[in-house]
Amino acid sequence: MSTLQLIRLRRPASHRALTLWIGVVLLGIVVVMAVASFVALPYDPADTTGGRLKAPSAAHWAGTDTLGRDIFTQLLIGARLALAVGVGSVLIAAIWGITLGLLIAYASRWLDDALTSLLDVAIAFPTLLLAMLIVIWHGASLESAILAIGLAGSAVIARLTRVVAKRVLGAYYVTAARTSGARGLQLVWWHVLPNVWTTLIVPLALQFGGAVIAEASLSYLGLGSPPPNASWGKLLQEAQATVLLQPTSAILPGVMIVITAIGINLLADGIRDVVDPTVREGSR
């Protein structure tokens, strides 16, 4: 048993529940902001009539940026984009990674070794750099960022899927299912995928937070969603020259990125405590 597992076993059940709920609350803030951006925005994203670098006020709750746009409006749109990037990239990573991992698990020994080595190379390659290359090739846009981040994260999911699928395929109940006539997709659907999902829930949740940070990094470098629907990373990039004149224009996007990252990590840790049988048994 690893040191991390021992630490979790020693944590009271109430602490584990608190971790889960803190994650839910923090991520819930982002979800509420994203939903609000579809219902009603305080100002049009392209509205520059608020005056440059205004301090927070009743008219502009978070102030205005260097172009005179309402910062709170931009934060709401940023929440929408963050969730779109997180959900979209995780779906791409899950679909592509699980499919590839299952194919490798069924492959012959030499093909398994060759493809696994390629996955190791892809995992060792910096995710942000790989995403930058894909975005540059495909063009800077929100869709390109989602595709790039999802493909970059699929290698980890494929590697984990391959390991779990190999273990499941060698289990006695799978042998019994094969003896009973189960083959191909039937075997994968009823025996492999249920065991794979429980292992991949936490890595996929963590990839959500990593995707938000990666997209913010791409936007900061000018490779993300273009204005006026700019992400939190783009807001940080635009505010760096005037941070002393209007601090909220830089502080608030950074706070939102931190809230999202911490929230999803705490949520993932809480989910791990729920789905990990060793933790459940240790809390009895």
Secondary structure, DSSP 4 states (H G I P E B T S, - for coil): --HHHHHHHHS-HHHHHHHHHHHHHHHHHHHHHHHHHHH--SS-TT--TT-TTPPP-SSSTT-B-TTS-BHHHHHHHHHHHHHHHHHHHHHHHHHHHHHHHHHHHHS-HHHHHHHHHHHHHHHHS-HHHHHHHHHHHH-SSHHHHHHHHHHHHHHHHHHHHHHHHHHHHTSHHHHHHHHTT--HHHHIIIIIHHHHHHHHHHHHHHHHHHHHHHHHHHHHTT-SPPTTS--HHHHHHHHTTSTTT-THHHHHHHHHHHHHHHHHHHHHHHHHHHH-HHHHHHT-
